Amino acid sequence: MNGTILALLAFVPLVLAGVLLIGFRMAAKVAMPVVFVVTAIIALFAWEMSVTRVLASTFQGLILTVAILWIIFGAILLLNTLKHSGGIKAIRNGFSGISPDRRVQALIVAWLFGCFIEGASGFGTPAAVAAPLMVALGFPALAAVVVGMMIQSTPVSFGAVGTPIVVGVTGGVDRIGITETLEAGGFTWMEYFRLIAAEVAIIHGIVGVLMPLIMVVIMVRFFGANRSWKEGLSITPFALFTGVCFVVPYMLAGVFLGPEFPSMIGAMVGLAIVVPAARKGFLLPKDNWDFPERTSWPAEWIGKLEIKLDDITSKAPISTLMGWVPYVLLALFLVASRVIDPLREALMAFSFGWTNILGEEGVSGSIQPLYLPGGIILMVVAVTYFLHRMSAREMSAAVHESTKTIFGAGFVLIFTIPMVRILINSGVNAADLVSMPVAMAQFVADGVGDVYPFFAPAVGALGAFIAGSNTVSNLMLADYQFNVAQQLGLSTAFMVSLQAVGAAAGNMVAIHNVVAASATVGLLGREGITIRKTLLPTLYYLIFTGIIALVAFYVIGVSDPLLQAG
């Protein structure tokens, strides 16, 4: 079988996923098992992988799936805990009196608060939280969803306490092989990993500084009485100020602290600066913008659910500060667990896994439940239970709702991630073939050549669009991007960074995320309208990132430890 046919076969799982999910609109819980079976067949018969290695790769993927589900469960449980304790209601009330200007409310509630929720929870929850919050403040449901989807950009690569980087990139590349090459050159995996995190933060910071302005301009253009670009642009100074207040601490955290903290720290610093500035009218335009009268709203703007502040809890209200305390504690606990060595070592000591699964060399997996963000979040949930004086019934309801949510995500992931591990581990085979991601990389690098870096972010976005997840896109495509960079003799770390940034941008049009956000305000069935309106900011993000890639590679000449070691 010649190289071109093999490369095309390697693409089949990704193409099949796209055809089933997008073309046939098949549910992921139906499509991904089919894709997994097809991947296993290609691995066994075209790549001549042993049955044992395919099974070992599957078990490795399942171990990684458990780690991801642990994080998702913790993130959703914290959100539901705050819903039942009255914390979310307190946070809502704190936002409502800042400014009557809907553009200012969108910048603070959607962008800054949404970015914080993304950093703490990830997995599509920011739009699902911000959309009903905005409806409660008086936004049309469709506007709330469109604005909420645009949160799914800059903060996403560091969402869920860095899961797309910590889990997606680490699990998506051949860490063992990379580490061996690095150590031969006097470098470490951690140096390489931190470089990727820093480059992702810098790229996002440069591109994302304009996202608050773009978000407001699109909202005003499509949902204003005058359909005016100008009315959106009149808030440019304040929107740029908001962008800078977020991206500067965001980039600094990405460079100096690692992938767990940028989105949370950027949002917290941004809120601390922007909210007082808005109260004082700093850089705000003289005009005060609002949506047209509700009676004139088109039917497609209005959701079936009317969101009321009292829907969440009937408990006696708690203060805004008390509502925020769990998220502040989460940030503090996470920072402590990552920077205080004795604590970090104690949390990492509790670990279980499987080394050389089924005797397959290099196919291993482990879980550190206390050190993973899921364990940290559950500690915060325990504190919140007492801090917010919750009843056992309220806590039970939060656990029940979170468990129901996790089963849906879990079923899809138990096929998706093992499929990814089969692709990555396919380099060990009886036919002496390179792995499937390497075969794809060779095919693309030969076909596109030196201009490929411009398209690298779009490849990541396609993965997120299909999978509905930055993390899963990185798991599927990070090794592919890595190998394209090797084929072109370019910085592998920067190419993987482009993958992570593009995958974040792809979340703005990811079907799964649009459905989740639409469901919270009763807009199911109108996902196509939302995607059409968020396509413009998605294209902006991918084109701007692609231009940065060409400049970085061919003008600045970025390098990385792997190139030096090699």
C-alpha positions as CSV (number, residue, x, y, z in Angstrom):
1,M,0.0,0.0,0.0
2,N,1.6,3.3,-1.1
3,G,2.1,6.3,1.2
4,T,-0.7,8.4,-0.3
5,I,-3.3,5.7,0.3
6,L,-2.1,5.2,3.8
7,A,-2.2,8.9,4.6
8,L,-5.8,9.1,3.3
9,L,-6.7,6.1,5.4
10,A,-5.2,7.9,8.4
11,F,-7.5,10.8,7.8
12,V,-10.6,8.6,7.6
13,P,-11.4,8.7,11.4
14,L,-11.4,12.5,11.5
15,V,-13.3,12.9,8.2
16,L,-15.8,10.3,9.3
17,A,-16.4,12.1,12.5
18,G,-17.1,15.3,10.6
19,V,-19.4,13.6,8.1
20,L,-21.5,11.8,10.8
21,L,-21.7,14.8,13.2
22,I,-22.1,17.6,10.7
23,G,-23.3,16.1,7.5
24,F,-25.7,13.6,8.9
25,R,-26.3,15.6,12.1
26,M,-25.8,12.3,14.1
27,A,-25.5,12.6,17.9
28,A,-21.9,12.3,19.2
29,K,-23.0,9.4,21.4
30,V,-23.9,7.5,18.2
31,A,-21.2,8.8,15.9
32,M,-18.1,8.3,18.1
33,P,-18.5,4.6,18.8
34,V,-18.7,4.1,15.0
35,V,-15.5,6.2,14.5
36,F,-13.8,4.2,17.3
37,V,-14.6,0.9,15.5
38,V,-13.4,2.2,12.1
39,T,-10.2,3.5,13.7
40,A,-9.5,0.1,15.3
41,I,-10.1,-1.7,12.0
42,I,-7.7,0.6,10.2
43,A,-5.1,0.2,12.9
44,L,-5.4,-3.6,12.8
45,F,-5.5,-4.2,9.1
46,A,-3.9,-1.2,7.4
47,W,-1.3,-0.4,10.0
48,E,-1.0,-4.1,11.2
49,M,-1.0,-3.1,14.9
50,S,-1.3,-6.0,17.2
51,V,-4.6,-6.7,18.9
52,T,-2.8,-6.3,22.2
53,R,-1.5,-2.8,21.4
54,V,-5.0,-1.7,20.2
55,L,-6.5,-2.9,23.5
56,A,-3.7,-1.4,25.5
57,S,-4.2,2.0,23.8
58,T,-7.9,1.7,24.5
59,F,-7.3,1.1,28.2
60,Q,-4.8,4.0,28.2
61,G,-7.6,6.2,26.7
62,L,-10.1,5.1,29.3
63,I,-7.7,6.0,32.1
64,L,-7.3,9.5,30.6
65,T,-11.1,9.6,30.2
66,V,-11.5,9.1,33.9
67,A,-9.1,11.9,34.6
68,I,-11.1,14.3,32.3
69,L,-14.4,13.2,33.8
70,W,-13.1,13.8,37.3
71,I,-12.3,17.4,36.3
72,I,-15.7,17.9,34.5
73,F,-17.6,16.5,37.5
74,G,-15.9,18.8,39.9
75,A,-16.4,21.9,37.7
76,I,-20.1,21.2,37.2
77,L,-20.6,20.3,40.9
78,L,-19.2,23.6,42.0
79,L,-21.5,25.5,39.6
80,N,-24.6,23.5,40.8
81,T,-23.6,23.9,44.4
82,L,-23.5,27.7,44.0
83,K,-26.8,27.5,42.2
84,H,-28.5,25.8,45.1
85,S,-26.7,27.8,47.8
86,G,-27.7,31.1,46.4
87,G,-24.2,32.0,45.3
88,I,-25.0,32.5,41.6
89,K,-28.0,34.7,42.5
90,A,-25.7,36.8,44.7
91,I,-23.2,37.2,41.9
92,R,-26.1,38.2,39.5
93,N,-27.4,40.8,41.9
94,G,-23.9,42.3,42.2
95,F,-23.7,42.9,38.4
96,S,-27.1,44.5,37.9
97,G,-26.3,47.9,39.4
98,I,-23.0,48.6,37.7
99,S,-24.2,50.4,34.6
100,P,-27.5,50.6,32.6
101,D,-25.6,50.5,29.3
102,R,-26.1,47.1,27.8
103,R,-22.6,47.2,26.1
104,V,-21.0,47.7,29.5
105,Q,-23.0,44.9,31.0
106,A,-22.0,42.6,28.2
107,L,-18.3,43.4,28.7
108,I,-18.4,42.8,32.4
109,V,-21.0,40.0,32.7
110,A,-20.2,38.1,29.6
111,W,-16.6,38.8,28.9
112,L,-14.9,39.2,32.3
113,F,-17.2,37.0,34.4
114,G,-17.6,34.5,31.6
115,C,-13.8,34.3,31.2
116,F,-13.5,33.6,34.9
117,I,-16.1,30.8,34.7
118,E,-14.2,29.4,31.7
119,G,-11.0,29.4,33.7
120,A,-12.6,27.7,36.7
121,S,-15.0,25.3,34.9
122,G,-14.5,25.1,31.2
123,F,-16.4,22.5,29.1
124,G,-18.9,24.9,27.7
125,T,-20.2,26.2,31.0
126,P,-19.4,29.9,30.6
127,A,-22.0,30.4,27.8
128,A,-24.4,28.2,29.7
129,V,-23.9,30.4,32.8
130,A,-23.6,33.8,31.2
131,A,-26.6,33.4,28.8
132,P,-29.3,33.0,31.4
133,L,-27.5,35.6,33.5
134,M,-27.8,38.1,30.7
135,V,-31.5,37.1,30.0
136,A,-32.2,37.8,33.7
137,L,-30.7,41.3,33.2
138,G,-32.9,42.0,30.2
139,F,-31.0,40.8,27.1
140,P,-32.9,39.0,24.3
141,A,-32.2,35.3,24.5
142,L,-30.6,35.0,21.1
143,A,-28.3,38.0,21.8
144,A,-27.3,36.4,25.1
145,V,-26.4,33.1,23.4
146,V,-24.4,34.9,20.6
147,V,-22.5,37.0,23.1
148,G,-22.0,34.0,25.3
149,M,-20.5,32.0,22.5
150,M,-17.9,34.7,21.9
151,I,-16.6,34.1,25.4
152,Q,-15.5,30.7,23.9
153,S,-12.3,32.1,22.5
154,T,-9.4,33.7,24.3
155,P,-9.9,32.0,27.8
156,V,-10.7,28.5,26.4
157,S,-7.1,27.2,26.1
158,F,-6.7,27.7,29.8
159,G,-10.3,26.7,30.7
160,A,-11.2,24.2,33.4
161,V,-7.9,25.1,35.2
162,G,-5.8,24.5,32.1
163,T,-7.3,21.2,31.1
164,P,-6.9,21.7,27.3
165,I,-3.2,22.2,27.8
166,V,-2.6,20.0,30.9
167,V,-4.6,17.1,29.6
168,G,-5.1,17.8,25.9
169,V,-1.6,18.7,24.8
170,T,0.1,16.3,27.3
171,G,-2.1,13.4,26.3
172,G,-2.1,14.4,22.6
173,V,1.6,14.2,21.9
174,D,4.2,11.4,22.3
175,R,5.4,12.7,25.6
176,I,7.8,9.7,26.2
177,G,9.5,10.1,22.8
178,I,9.7,13.9,23.1
179,T,11.2,13.6,26.7
180,E,13.9,11.2,25.5
181,T,14.9,13.6,22.7
182,L,14.9,16.6,25.1
183,E,16.9,14.9,27.8
184,A,19.5,13.9,25.2
185,G,20.0,17.6,24.5
186,G,20.0,18.6,28.2
187,F,16.4,19.9,28.4
188,T,13.4,18.6,30.3
189,W,9.7,18.0,29.4
190,M,8.6,20.6,31.8
191,E,10.7,23.3,30.1
192,Y,9.1,22.3,26.8
193,F,5.6,22.2,28.2
194,R,5.9,25.5,29.9
195,L,7.1,27.0,26.7
196,I,4.0,25.8,24.9
197,A,1.8,27.3,27.7
198,A,3.6,30.6,27.4
199,E,3.3,30.8,23.6
200,V,-0.4,30.0,23.8
201,A,-0.9,32.8,26.3
202,I,1.1,35.3,24.2
203,I,-0.7,34.5,20.9
204,H,-4.2,34.6,22.6
205,G,-3.2,37.9,24.3
206,I,-2.3,39.6,21.1
207,V,-5.4,38.3,19.2
208,G,-7.8,38.4,22.1
209,V,-7.3,42.0,23.1
210,L,-9.9,43.0,20.4
211,M,-12.4,40.3,21.3
212,P,-14.4,42.4,23.8
213,L,-14.8,45.2,21.2
214,I,-15.8,42.7,18.5
215,M,-18.3,41.0,20.8
216,V,-20.0,44.4,21.6
217,V,-20.0,45.6,18.0
218,I,-21.7,42.3,16.8
219,M,-24.2,42.5,19.6
220,V,-25.2,46.1,18.7
221,R,-25.1,45.5,14.9
222,F,-27.5,42.5,15.0
223,F,-29.7,43.3,18.1
224,G,-29.9,47.1,18.1
225,A,-32.9,49.1,17.0
226,N,-30.7,50.9,14.3
227,R,-28.6,47.8,13.3
228,S,-25.6,50.2,13.6
229,W,-21.9,49.4,13.5
230,K,-21.2,52.9,14.7
231,E,-23.2,52.5,18.0
232,G,-21.0,49.6,18.8
233,L,-17.8,51.3,17.9
234,S,-18.6,54.3,20.1
235,I,-17.6,52.2,23.1
236,T,-14.2,51.4,21.6
237,P,-12.0,53.1,24.3
238,F,-13.7,51.3,27.1
239,A,-13.8,47.9,25.2
240,L,-10.1,48.2,24.5
241,F,-9.5,49.1,28.1
242,T,-11.4,46.0,29.1
243,G,-9.4,43.9,26.7
244,V,-6.1,45.1,28.0
245,C,-7.1,44.7,31.7
246,F,-7.8,41.0,30.9
247,V,-5.0,40.0,28.5
248,V,-2.0,41.6,30.3
249,P,-2.4,39.6,33.6
250,Y,-3.5,36.7,31.4
251,M,-0.3,36.6,29.5
252,L,1.8,37.2,32.6
253,A,0.2,34.3,34.3
254,G,0.6,32.0,31.3
255,V,4.3,32.9,31.0
256,F,5.2,32.8,34.7
257,L,2.7,30.5,36.5
258,G,1.7,27.9,33.9
259,P,-1.5,26.8,32.2
260,E,-3.8,26.4,35.2
261,F,-4.3,30.1,36.0
262,P,-4.3,32.6,33.1
263,S,-8.0,32.8,32.4
264,M,-9.0,33.0,36.1
265,I,-6.3,35.6,37.0
266,G,-6.9,37.7,33.9
267,A,-10.6,37.8,34.7
268,M,-10.2,38.5,38.4
269,V,-7.7,41.4,37.7
270,G,-9.9,42.6,34.9
271,L,-13.0,42.7,37.1
272,A,-11.1,44.4,40.0
273,I,-10.1,47.2,37.6
274,V,-13.0,47.5,35.1
275,V,-16.0,47.3,37.5
276,P,-14.8,50.4,39.6
277,A,-13.9,52.2,36.3
278,A,-17.4,51.5,34.9
279,R,-19.0,52.8,38.1
280,K,-17.1,56.1,37.7
281,G,-17.8,56.4,34.0
282,F,-14.1,56.0,33.0
283,L,-13.8,56.0,29.2
284,L,-17.5,55.4,28.7
285,P,-19.3,57.1,25.8
286,K,-21.8,59.8,26.4
287,D,-24.6,57.8,24.7
288,N,-26.3,55.1,26.7
289,W,-27.2,52.1,24.5
290,D,-30.0,49.7,25.1
291,F,-32.0,47.0,23.1
292,P,-35.2,48.2,21.5
293,E,-38.5,47.8,23.4
294,R,-39.3,44.2,24.2
295,T,-42.6,44.4,22.3
296,S,-40.7,45.0,19.1
297,W,-38.3,42.0,19.4
298,P,-38.5,39.5,16.5
299,A,-39.8,36.0,17.6
300,E,-36.4,34.4,16.9
301,W,-34.8,36.6,19.6
302,I,-37.0,35.3,22.4
303,G,-36.4,31.9,24.2
304,K,-39.1,29.6,25.5
305,L,-37.8,30.0,29.0
306,E,-38.3,33.2,31.0
307,I,-35.3,33.4,33.3
308,K,-36.0,34.9,36.7
309,L,-33.6,35.7,39.4
310,D,-35.8,33.8,41.9
311,D,-35.8,30.6,39.8
312,I,-32.4,29.5,41.2
313,T,-33.1,29.5,45.0
314,S,-35.6,30.5,47.5
315,K,-33.1,30.8,50.3
316,A,-32.4,34.0,52.2
317,P,-30.0,36.1,50.0
318,I,-26.3,36.1,50.7
319,S,-23.9,38.9,49.9
320,T,-22.2,39.3,46.6
321,L,-18.8,38.9,48.3
322,M,-20.0,35.6,49.9
323,G,-21.1,34.4,46.5
324,W,-17.7,35.0,45.1
325,V,-15.8,33.4,48.0
326,P,-15.8,29.8,46.6
327,Y,-14.3,31.0,43.3
328,V,-11.7,33.0,45.2
329,L,-10.9,30.0,47.3
330,L,-10.6,27.8,44.2
331,A,-8.1,30.2,42.7
332,L,-6.1,30.2,46.0
333,F,-6.2,26.5,46.5
334,L,-5.1,25.8,42.9
335,V,-2.2,28.3,43.1
336,A,-1.1,26.8,46.5
337,S,-1.3,23.2,45.1
338,R,0.9,24.2,42.2
339,V,3.5,26.4,43.8
340,I,4.0,25.1,47.3
341,D,6.2,22.1,46.8
342,P,5.4,20.1,50.0
343,L,1.7,20.4,49.3
344,R,2.1,19.6,45.7
345,E,4.1,16.5,46.5
346,A,1.6,15.4,49.1
347,L,-1.3,15.7,46.7
348,M,0.6,13.9,43.9
349,A,1.6,11.1,46.2
350,F,-1.9,9.6,46.0
351,S,-1.8,8.1,42.5
352,F,-2.9,5.0,40.8
353,G,-2.5,3.7,37.2
354,W,-1.2,1.0,34.9
355,T,2.4,1.0,33.6
356,N,3.1,-0.8,30.3
357,I,-0.5,-1.8,29.9
358,L,-0.9,-5.4,28.8
359,G,2.9,-5.5,28.5
360,E,3.0,-2.9,25.7
361,E,6.1,-0.8,26.3
362,G,5.4,3.0,26.6
363,V,1.6,2.6,26.8
364,S,0.9,3.7,30.4
365,G,-1.7,5.8,32.2
366,S,-2.1,7.2,35.7
367,I,-4.5,9.3,37.7
368,Q,-3.7,11.7,40.6
369,P,-7.2,12.5,41.9
370,L,-6.2,14.9,44.7
371,Y,-3.8,16.9,42.5
372,L,-6.0,17.0,39.4
373,P,-8.3,20.1,39.4
374,G,-11.3,17.9,40.1
375,G,-9.9,17.0,43.5
376,I,-9.2,20.7,44.3
377,I,-12.6,21.7,43.2
378,L,-14.3,19.1,45.4
379,M,-12.4,20.5,48.4
380,V,-13.9,24.0,47.6
381,V,-17.3,22.4,47.3
382,A,-16.9,20.9,50.8
383,V,-16.0,24.3,52.2
384,T,-18.9,26.0,50.3
385,Y,-21.4,23.6,51.9
386,F,-20.5,24.9,55.3
387,L,-19.7,28.5,54.3
388,H,-23.1,29.0,52.6
389,R,-24.9,26.9,55.3
390,M,-26.4,24.6,52.8
391,S,-28.9,21.8,53.7
392,A,-28.2,18.2,52.9
393,R,-31.2,18.3,50.5
394,E,-29.6,21.2,48.5
395,M,-26.2,19.5,48.4
396,S,-27.9,16.2,47.3
397,A,-29.7,18.1,44.4
398,A,-26.4,19.6,43.2
399,V,-24.7,16.2,43.2
400,H,-27.7,14.6,41.5
401,E,-27.7,17.2,38.7
402,S,-24.0,17.0,38.2
403,T,-24.0,13.2,38.0
404,K,-26.7,13.3,35.4
405,T,-24.6,15.7,33.3
406,I,-21.5,13.7,33.6
407,F,-23.0,10.5,32.2
408,G,-23.8,12.1,28.9
409,A,-20.2,13.5,28.5
410,G,-18.7,10.3,29.7
411,F,-20.3,8.1,27.1
412,V,-18.9,10.1,24.3
413,L,-15.5,10.4,25.8
414,I,-15.0,6.7,26.4
415,F,-15.0,6.2,22.7
416,T,-13.3,9.5,21.6
417,I,-10.2,9.4,23.7
418,P,-9.3,5.7,23.2
419,M,-9.7,6.4,19.5
420,V,-7.1,9.2,19.8
421,R,-4.7,6.9,21.7
422,I,-4.9,4.3,19.0
423,L,-4.0,6.9,16.4
424,I,-1.0,8.1,18.5
425,N,0.3,4.6,19.5
426,S,0.0,3.2,15.9
427,G,3.7,3.8,15.3
428,V,4.5,0.4,16.7
429,N,3.3,-2.1,14.1
430,A,4.3,-5.2,12.1
431,A,4.4,-3.2,8.9
432,D,7.1,-0.9,10.2
433,L,5.0,2.2,9.3
434,V,5.0,5.6,11.0
435,S,2.1,6.4,13.2
436,M,-1.1,7.7,11.6
437,P,-0.6,11.3,12.8
438,V,2.9,11.2,11.3
439,A,1.5,9.9,8.0
440,M,-1.1,12.7,7.9
441,A,1.6,15.2,8.7
442,Q,3.8,14.0,5.9
443,F,1.0,14.1,3.4
444,V,-0.1,17.7,4.4
445,A,3.5,19.0,4.7
446,D,4.3,17.7,1.2
447,G,1.0,19.1,-0.2
448,V,0.9,22.6,1.4
449,G,4.6,23.2,2.2
450,D,5.8,26.4,3.8
451,V,2.5,28.2,4.0
452,Y,1.0,25.5,6.3
453,P,1.5,27.5,9.5
454,F,-1.2,29.9,8.3
455,F,-3.7,27.1,8.2
456,A,-2.6,25.3,11.4
457,P,-5.1,27.3,13.6
458,A,-7.9,26.4,11.3
459,V,-7.0,22.7,11.6
460,G,-7.3,23.0,15.4
461,A,-10.6,24.9,15.0
462,L,-12.0,22.1,12.8
463,G,-11.2,19.6,15.5
464,A,-13.0,21.7,18.1
465,F,-15.9,22.2,15.8
466,I,-16.3,18.5,15.3
467,A,-15.5,17.4,18.9
468,G,-17.1,20.4,20.7
469,S,-14.0,20.6,22.9
470,N,-10.6,22.3,22.8
471,T,-9.3,19.4,24.9
472,V,-10.4,16.7,22.6
473,S,-9.2,18.7,19.5
474,N,-5.8,18.9,21.1
475,L,-5.9,15.1,22.0
476,M,-6.7,14.3,18.3
477,L,-4.5,16.8,16.5
478,A,-1.6,18.0,18.7
479,D,0.6,15.1,17.6
480,Y,-0.4,15.7,14.0
481,Q,0.6,19.4,14.3
482,F,3.8,18.4,16.0
483,N,4.8,16.2,13.2
484,V,3.9,18.7,10.5
485,A,6.3,21.1,12.2
486,Q,9.0,18.4,12.3
487,Q,8.5,17.8,8.5
488,L,8.9,21.5,7.8
489,G,11.8,22.0,10.2
490,L,9.9,24.5,12.3
491,S,9.4,25.0,16.1
492,T,7.2,22.1,17.2
493,A,6.2,23.9,20.4
494,F,4.9,26.9,18.5
495,M,3.0,24.7,16.1
496,V,1.3,22.9,19.0
497,S,0.6,26.3,20.4
498,L,-1.2,27.3,17.2
499,Q,-3.2,24.1,17.5
500,A,-4.3,25.0,21.0
501,V,-5.2,28.6,20.0
502,G,-7.1,27.5,16.9
503,A,-9.0,24.9,18.8
504,A,-10.1,27.6,21.3
505,A,-11.4,29.7,18.5
506,G,-13.3,26.8,17.1
507,N,-15.4,26.6,20.3
508,M,-17.2,29.8,19.1
509,V,-19.0,27.7,16.4
510,A,-18.8,24.3,18.1
511,I,-22.2,22.7,17.8
512,H,-22.1,21.1,21.3
513,N,-21.4,24.4,23.0
514,V,-24.1,26.3,21.0
515,V,-26.6,23.6,21.9
516,A,-25.7,23.8,25.6
517,A,-26.0,27.6,25.7
518,S,-29.2,27.6,23.7
519,A,-30.8,25.0,26.0
520,T,-30.4,27.3,29.0
521,V,-32.6,30.0,27.5
522,G,-35.0,27.8,25.5
523,L,-33.6,28.4,22.1
524,L,-33.0,24.8,20.9
525,G,-33.5,24.5,17.2
526,R,-32.0,27.9,16.3
527,E,-28.3,26.9,16.5
528,G,-27.7,27.7,12.9
529,I,-28.6,31.4,13.5
530,T,-26.1,31.6,16.3
531,I,-23.3,29.9,14.3
532,R,-23.8,32.3,11.4
533,K,-23.4,35.3,13.7
534,T,-20.3,33.9,15.5
535,L,-18.6,32.9,12.3
536,L,-17.2,36.4,11.7
537,P,-15.3,36.6,15.1
538,T,-14.1,33.0,14.5
539,L,-12.7,33.9,11.1
540,Y,-11.0,37.0,12.6
541,Y,-9.4,34.8,15.3
542,L,-8.1,32.2,12.8
543,I,-6.8,34.7,10.2
544,F,-5.1,36.9,12.7
545,T,-3.5,33.9,14.4
546,G,-2.4,32.5,11.0
547,I,-0.7,35.8,10.2
548,I,1.1,35.7,13.6
549,A,2.3,32.2,12.8
550,L,3.8,33.2,9.4
551,V,5.6,36.2,11.1
552,A,6.8,34.1,14.0
553,F,8.2,31.3,11.8
554,Y,9.6,33.2,8.8
555,V,10.4,36.7,10.2
556,I,11.2,36.2,13.8
557,G,12.4,32.6,13.5
558,V,11.0,31.1,16.7
559,S,12.8,28.0,18.0
560,D,12.3,25.6,20.8
561,P,14.4,23.1,23.0
562,L,13.4,20.2,20.8
563,L,15.0,21.8,17.7
564,Q,18.1,22.6,19.7
565,A,18.3,19.1,21.2
566,G,17.8,17.6,17.7
